[in-house]
Amino acid sequence: MILLDYPFVSDFLLETIEQFQYPVVATQQAKDWCKNRNINFISEKEAEKRIQQDPKIAIYTNSENSISWVQQHAQGTRFPELIDTFKNKFRFRKLVSDIFPDYYFRSIPFSELKNINPNDLQYPLIVKPAVGFFSIAVHKVDRPEDWNGTVDQIIASIASTQSLYPKEVIDNTDFIIEAYIKGEEYAFDCYFDKNGEPVILNILHHVFISEEDVSDRWYYSSEEIINKLHDPLMDFLKAIGEKLEIKNFPLHIEVRVDQNDHIIPIEVNPMRFGGWCTTADLTWFAYGINSYQYFFESRKPDWEAVFKNKKDKKYSLILLDKSHQFKREEIESFDYEKIAADFENPIHVRRYPLNEFGVFGFLFTETSKENEKELHDILHSDLEDYIIFKKEKFLSQ
């Protein structure tokens, strides 16, 4: 069963739904996205009946906006408890605290951020919403004297974004303060099958410009990353599975791997893969693995077969986000053709209206080892070369 909601449903997900005729809950949001398509709709009443009658039912959603629907219609089932456990970072930290006994974290109400004594905290640290999405209001703080300025930025960020997502996605009531872990960050899509066994569908390296950077500009997957981290991440998933009875349940997880190869979870996102149909679609573009199909059919990737023809390639997901130095009202449009032409093999260009989504879109690419400079260049770019500004901007300069 699939729940579709805003902000975005990709053509690839819709084509998969049509091809395999997966049942889609006929919410108004789903009907909006599925116009003129051959969709196997089921009513909300029928969907609720199936959830209540089948304790092993598999549900996938493209957007965490659907969480409120699940919380309302799946009362008494396993779903509300699993969602709450994973979505609330503080609650999840407590669940796995015995696995990571030395990891520092604490919870604090949003209203109390201004009143906290900065000298009582352990630095460096990360402060972020206990329930959050898309790196909104996430900040690294290195010193006590930086705390108050960071809180001011958080307040401004929340004020500017709280209307874009429902409360279940960005819960502004509580924040979590946790240790900053030096190391490399990774994101991966996975699911627990009908027997409670974990399956990893892809692993991506989240690359940053510096330790202060918390942006989502560049993620990439490769044979090297998957071979290195697949087994350790499977051990991590099995440890979570021992604490919770998880079956037929998809997850998108972010972790850090420190210098001693210890895996430390950052967040676990329930009922979906990467937001905005990103990582699952990249898995298809890169490896021919349909993550949606694999989840519903309990299939496992054959990585040895996949990498017979995928040697020395990086498959990247690039967020085309607007730099803070540019004002929305100054921007006319974005030159997608130009940015695609600057890459060796652009697989897919996803275009978003800036005023509606706050970003220009995403770029999916395949890059050979000898051309990796193009990826590092885009990581450091403010994208000004691809932004078409309104004439008024230049007349005022």
Protein Blocks (a to p, Z undefined) as FASTA:
>chain_A
ZZdddfbdcfklmmmmmmnopacdfbfklmmmmgoiacddddfklmmmmmmmmmkbccdd
fbfklmmmmmmmmgoiaklmmmmmmmmmmlmmmmmmmmmmmbccddddfklmmmpcfklp
ccddddddfbdghhiaiacdfbfklmmmmmmmmmmmmmmmmmmpcfklmcckbccddddd
edddddddddddfkopacdfbdcddddfblmlccfkbgcddfklmmmmmmmmmmmmmmmm
mmpccehiacdddddddfkopacdfbdcehiacehhlmmmmmmmmnopafklmmmnopac
dfklmmmmmghiacddddddddfkbcfklpmbdcfklmmmmpfblfbdcdddfklnopab
dcdddddfklmmmmmmmmmpghlmmpccdfklmmmZZ
